[in-house]
Amino acid sequence: MWLEQIKKPEGMIKLLQALAYQIGSQVSYNELSTTTGIDIKTIEKYITIWTHLYTALFAGYFLALMSVFYYATRVAARMRRD
């Protein structure tokens, strides 16, 4: 799993802080590497991990909403029949 690739979680936190200061601005891997002292390949790996995590969380949220919607439509249809 990709979470096992994280060897230094403090580096991830440092990168998140650097990104937080850059909100609304264009950033580059080189700039992030210089700011944080983290290797560019590691920065790419962390961003890939966050992308996978975001996708997984969004998919889970979407499926939960769809199941609630499905349940609500079934209940509404049953109430109309009764």
OpenMM code with the backbone's topology and positions (N, CA, C; nanometers):
from openmm import Vec3, app, unit

residues = "MET TRP LEU GLU GLN ILE LYS LYS PRO GLU GLY MET ILE LYS LEU LEU GLN ALA LEU ALA TYR GLN ILE GLY SER GLN VAL SER TYR ASN GLU LEU SER THR THR THR GLY ILE ASP ILE LYS THR ILE GLU LYS TYR ILE THR ILE TRP THR HIS LEU TYR THR ALA LEU PHE ALA GLY TYR PHE LEU ALA LEU MET SER VAL PHE TYR TYR ALA THR ARG VAL ALA ALA ARG MET ARG ARG ASP".split()
positions = [
    Vec3(0.0842, -0.1189, 0.0000),
    Vec3(0.0000, 0.0000, 0.0000),
    Vec3(0.0880, 0.1243, 0.0000),
    Vec3(0.0368, 0.2336, -0.0529),
    Vec3(0.1179, 0.3536, -0.0679),
    Vec3(0.1474, 0.4230, 0.0629),
    Vec3(0.0702, 0.4033, 0.1671),
    Vec3(0.0993, 0.4685, 0.2950),
    Vec3(0.2265, 0.4139, 0.3591),
    Vec3(0.2631, 0.2907, 0.3259),
    Vec3(0.3852, 0.2329, 0.3804),
    Vec3(0.5109, 0.2972, 0.3208),
    Vec3(0.4947, 0.3762, 0.2151),
    Vec3(0.6083, 0.4428, 0.1527),
    Vec3(0.6551, 0.5645, 0.2327),
    Vec3(0.5789, 0.6062, 0.3314),
    Vec3(0.6131, 0.7251, 0.4101),
    Vec3(0.7152, 0.6862, 0.5160),
    Vec3(0.8368, 0.7314, 0.4955),
    Vec3(0.9433, 0.6985, 0.5899),
    Vec3(0.9608, 0.8068, 0.6955),
    Vec3(0.9331, 0.9315, 0.6578),
    Vec3(0.9475, 1.0444, 0.7500),
    Vec3(0.8197, 1.1282, 0.7475),
    Vec3(0.7235, 1.0970, 0.8333),
    Vec3(0.5973, 1.1717, 0.8318),
    Vec3(0.6145, 1.3206, 0.8610),
    Vec3(0.7219, 1.3560, 0.9330),
    Vec3(0.7446, 1.4984, 0.9608),
    Vec3(0.7735, 1.5757, 0.8323),
    Vec3(0.8289, 1.5080, 0.7325),
    Vec3(0.8510, 1.5717, 0.6028),
    Vec3(0.7195, 1.6040, 0.5344),
    Vec3(0.6229, 1.5157, 0.5490),
    Vec3(0.4911, 1.5388, 0.4921),
    Vec3(0.4260, 1.6611, 0.5564),
    Vec3(0.4414, 1.6728, 0.6859),
    Vec3(0.3845, 1.7868, 0.7580),
    Vec3(0.4527, 1.9158, 0.7133),
    Vec3(0.5840, 1.9109, 0.6989),
    Vec3(0.6602, 2.0278, 0.6535),
    Vec3(0.6138, 2.0693, 0.5134),
    Vec3(0.5897, 1.9707, 0.4267),
    Vec3(0.5421, 2.0001, 0.2915),
    Vec3(0.4019, 2.0591, 0.2946),
    Vec3(0.3156, 2.0058, 0.3780),
    Vec3(0.1802, 2.0608, 0.3913),
    Vec3(0.1849, 2.2059, 0.4375),
    Vec3(0.2722, 2.2364, 0.5329),
    Vec3(0.2854, 2.3740, 0.5802),
    Vec3(0.3342, 2.4653, 0.4682),
    Vec3(0.4307, 2.4194, 0.3909),
    Vec3(0.4816, 2.5000, 0.2792),
    Vec3(0.3715, 2.5240, 0.1765),
    Vec3(0.2906, 2.4214, 0.1495),
    Vec3(0.1800, 2.4370, 0.0539),
    Vec3(0.0736, 2.5316, 0.1085),
    Vec3(0.0490, 2.5274, 0.2388),
    Vec3(-0.0512, 2.6143, 0.2996),
    Vec3(-0.0122, 2.7616, 0.2835),
    Vec3(0.1167, 2.7909, 0.2923),
    Vec3(0.1633, 2.9292, 0.2744),
    Vec3(0.1538, 2.9737, 0.1298),
    Vec3(0.1390, 2.8797, 0.0381),
    Vec3(0.1370, 2.9108, -0.1048),
    Vec3(-0.0035, 2.9108, -0.1651),
    Vec3(-0.1068, 2.9036, -0.0829),
    Vec3(-0.2439, 2.8959, -0.1348),
    Vec3(-0.2705, 3.0147, -0.2269),
    Vec3(-0.3214, 2.9845, -0.3436),
    Vec3(-0.3520, 3.0875, -0.4422),
    Vec3(-0.2345, 3.1239, -0.5309),
    Vec3(-0.1186, 3.0674, -0.5041),
    Vec3(0.0003, 3.0961, -0.5842),
    Vec3(0.0444, 2.9700, -0.6578),
    Vec3(0.1097, 2.9920, -0.7684),
    Vec3(0.1653, 2.8790, -0.8424),
    Vec3(0.2941, 2.8351, -0.7732),
    Vec3(0.3086, 2.7058, -0.7564),
    Vec3(0.4297, 2.6526, -0.6931),
    Vec3(0.4912, 2.5471, -0.7835),
    Vec3(0.6177, 2.5225, -0.7623),
    Vec3(0.6860, 2.4186, -0.8383),
    Vec3(0.7506, 2.3216, -0.7408),
    Vec3(0.7790, 2.2033, -0.7898),
    Vec3(0.8462, 2.1041, -0.7064),
    Vec3(0.9836, 2.1559, -0.6626),
    Vec3(1.0521, 2.2278, -0.7528),
    Vec3(1.1830, 2.2832, -0.7173),
    Vec3(1.1721, 2.3817, -0.6016),
    Vec3(1.0726, 2.4694, -0.6092),
    Vec3(1.0523, 2.5675, -0.5025),
    Vec3(1.0174, 2.4988, -0.3710),
    Vec3(0.9296, 2.3996, -0.3772),
    Vec3(0.8931, 2.3261, -0.2560),
    Vec3(1.0131, 2.2523, -0.1980),
    Vec3(1.0952, 2.1967, -0.2852),
    Vec3(1.2144, 2.1255, -0.2404),
    Vec3(1.3112, 2.2208, -0.1699),
    Vec3(1.3298, 2.3382, -0.2283),
    Vec3(1.4189, 2.4373, -0.1677),
    Vec3(1.3645, 2.4850, -0.0332),
    Vec3(1.2342, 2.5097, -0.0278),
    Vec3(1.1716, 2.5610, 0.0941),
    Vec3(1.1754, 2.4592, 0.2075),
    Vec3(1.1484, 2.3340, 0.1747),
    Vec3(1.1346, 2.2314, 0.2793),
    Vec3(1.2606, 2.1498, 0.3034),
    Vec3(1.3503, 2.1473, 0.2063),
    Vec3(1.4681, 2.0627, 0.2177),
    Vec3(1.4396, 1.9171, 0.1863),
    Vec3(1.3272, 1.8922, 0.1211),
    Vec3(1.2854, 1.7562, 0.0849),
    Vec3(1.3189, 1.7330, -0.0618),
    Vec3(1.3672, 1.6138, -0.0932),
    Vec3(1.4009, 1.5744, -0.2296),
    Vec3(1.2774, 1.5842, -0.3195),
    Vec3(1.2981, 1.6252, -0.4454),
    Vec3(1.1875, 1.6415, -0.5399),
    Vec3(1.1119, 1.5109, -0.5592),
    Vec3(1.1821, 1.3989, -0.5698),
    Vec3(1.1156, 1.2678, -0.5865),
    Vec3(1.0251, 1.2375, -0.4670),
    Vec3(1.0683, 1.2741, -0.3478),
    Vec3(0.9869, 1.2523, -0.2276),
    Vec3(0.8635, 1.3417, -0.2307),
    Vec3(0.8795, 1.4651, -0.2738),
    Vec3(0.7650, 1.5564, -0.2862),
    Vec3(0.6640, 1.4994, -0.3846),
    Vec3(0.7126, 1.4504, -0.4982),
    Vec3(0.6226, 1.3882, -0.5965),
    Vec3(0.5500, 1.2689, -0.5359),
    Vec3(0.6211, 1.1884, -0.4568),
    Vec3(0.5613, 1.0716, -0.3927),
    Vec3(0.4521, 1.1129, -0.2936),
    Vec3(0.4808, 1.2155, -0.2119),
    Vec3(0.3816, 1.2628, -0.1142),
    Vec3(0.2562, 1.3160, -0.1834),
    Vec3(0.2753, 1.3919, -0.2899),
    Vec3(0.1601, 1.4468, -0.3617),
    Vec3(0.0798, 1.3347, -0.4272),
    Vec3(0.1478, 1.2327, -0.4773),
    Vec3(0.0772, 1.1165, -0.5328),
    Vec3(-0.0035, 1.0459, -0.4245),
    Vec3(0.0538, 1.0302, -0.3067),
    Vec3(-0.0170, 0.9677, -0.1953),
    Vec3(-0.1412, 1.0490, -0.1601),
    Vec3(-0.1256, 1.1820, -0.1509),
    Vec3(-0.2412, 1.2671, -0.1181),
    Vec3(-0.3486, 1.2591, -0.2257),
    Vec3(-0.3068, 1.2484, -0.3513),
    Vec3(-0.4034, 1.2354, -0.4606),
    Vec3(-0.4819, 1.1050, -0.4473),
    Vec3(-0.4138, 0.9960, -0.4179),
    Vec3(-0.4811, 0.8667, -0.3993),
    Vec3(-0.5757, 0.8726, -0.2789),
    Vec3(-0.5286, 0.9331, -0.1723),
    Vec3(-0.6101, 0.9441, -0.0512),
    Vec3(-0.7349, 1.0269, -0.0778),
    Vec3(-0.7194, 1.1404, -0.1441),
    Vec3(-0.8331, 1.2261, -0.1766),
    Vec3(-0.9332, 1.1519, -0.2645),
    Vec3(-0.8817, 1.0816, -0.3647),
    Vec3(-0.9694, 1.0061, -0.4547),
    Vec3(-1.0463, 0.8990, -0.3788),
    Vec3(-0.9786, 0.8275, -0.2899),
    Vec3(-1.0445, 0.7224, -0.2119),
    Vec3(-1.1503, 0.7807, -0.1196),
    Vec3(-1.1180, 0.8918, -0.0541),
    Vec3(-1.2152, 0.9536, 0.0363),
    Vec3(-1.3341, 1.0090, -0.0399),
    Vec3(-1.3092, 1.0722, -0.1546),
    Vec3(-1.4176, 1.1267, -0.2345),
    Vec3(-1.5079, 1.0158, -0.2863),
    Vec3(-1.4483, 0.9063, -0.3310),
    Vec3(-1.5276, 0.7935, -0.3811),
    Vec3(-1.6145, 0.7372, -0.2697),
    Vec3(-1.5582, 0.7232, -0.1492),
    Vec3(-1.6365, 0.6746, -0.0360),
    Vec3(-1.7504, 0.7676, -0.0015),
    Vec3(-1.7244, 0.8985, -0.0031),
    Vec3(-1.8277, 0.9976, 0.0252),
    Vec3(-1.9374, 0.9912, -0.0809),
    Vec3(-1.8977, 0.9806, -0.2077),
    Vec3(-1.9939, 0.9737, -0.3165),
    Vec3(-2.0814, 0.8492, -0.3045),
    Vec3(-2.0213, 0.7349, -0.2735),
    Vec3(-2.0987, 0.6113, -0.2589),
    Vec3(-2.1953, 0.6215, -0.1410),
    Vec3(-2.1531, 0.6842, -0.0330),
    Vec3(-2.2418, 0.7021, 0.0824),
    Vec3(-2.3611, 0.7901, 0.0441),
    Vec3(-2.3357, 0.8976, -0.0285),
    Vec3(-2.4455, 0.9836, -0.0725),
    Vec3(-2.5406, 0.9100, -0.1659),
    Vec3(-2.4851, 0.8306, -0.2553),
    Vec3(-2.5697, 0.7556, -0.3478),
    Vec3(-2.6570, 0.6543, -0.2740),
    Vec3(-2.6021, 0.5893, -0.1723),
    Vec3(-2.6827, 0.4925, -0.0982),
    Vec3(-2.7933, 0.5623, -0.0205),
    Vec3(-2.7655, 0.6802, 0.0354),
    Vec3(-2.8695, 0.7568, 0.1051),
    Vec3(-2.9770, 0.7985, 0.0062),
    Vec3(-2.9363, 0.8458, -0.1108),
    Vec3(-3.0322, 0.8856, -0.2138),
    Vec3(-3.1178, 0.7666, -0.2572),
    Vec3(-3.0537, 0.6525, -0.2784),
    Vec3(-3.1264, 0.5323, -0.3184),
    Vec3(-3.2280, 0.4934, -0.2119),
    Vec3(-3.1855, 0.4934, -0.0856),
    Vec3(-3.2756, 0.4586, 0.0248),
    Vec3(-3.3912, 0.5576, 0.0314),
    Vec3(-3.3634, 0.6864, 0.0166),
    Vec3(-3.4684, 0.7884, 0.0250),
    Vec3(-3.5702, 0.7722, -0.0876),
    Vec3(-3.5243, 0.7408, -0.2079),
    Vec3(-3.6186, 0.7230, -0.3184),
    Vec3(-3.7027, 0.5976, -0.2995),
    Vec3(-3.6439, 0.4927, -0.2425),
    Vec3(-3.7202, 0.3699, -0.2153),
    Vec3(-3.8278, 0.3961, -0.1101),
    Vec3(-3.7912, 0.4694, -0.0050),
    Vec3(-3.8877, 0.5012, 0.1008),
    Vec3(-3.9983, 0.5881, 0.0448),
    Vec3(-3.9642, 0.6879, -0.0373),
    Vec3(-4.0648, 0.7759, -0.0957),
    Vec3(-4.1579, 0.6967, -0.1874),
    Vec3(-4.1034, 0.6055, -0.2655),
    Vec3(-4.1863, 0.5241, -0.3556),
    Vec3(-4.2792, 0.4344, -0.2758),
    Vec3(-4.2294, 0.3776, -0.1656),
    Vec3(-4.3130, 0.2917, -0.0819),
    Vec3(-4.4253, 0.3733, -0.0159),
    Vec3(-4.3952, 0.4954, 0.0256),
    Vec3(-4.4957, 0.5805, 0.0895),
    Vec3(-4.6041, 0.6189, -0.0096),
    Vec3(-4.5683, 0.6389, -0.1357),
    Vec3(-4.6681, 0.6721, -0.2388),
    Vec3(-4.7603, 0.5551, -0.2661),
    Vec3(-4.7070, 0.4332, -0.2560),
    Vec3(-4.7899, 0.3148, -0.2817),
    Vec3(-4.8886, 0.2912, -0.1685),
    Vec3(-4.8498, 0.3261, -0.0484),
    Vec3(-4.9377, 0.2989, 0.0673),
    Vec3(-5.0463, 0.3996, 0.0838),
] * unit.nanometer
topology = app.Topology()
chain = topology.addChain("A")
for resn in residues:
    res = topology.addResidue(resn, chain)
    for name in ("N", "CA", "C"):
        topology.addAtom(name, app.Element.getBySymbol(name[0]), res)
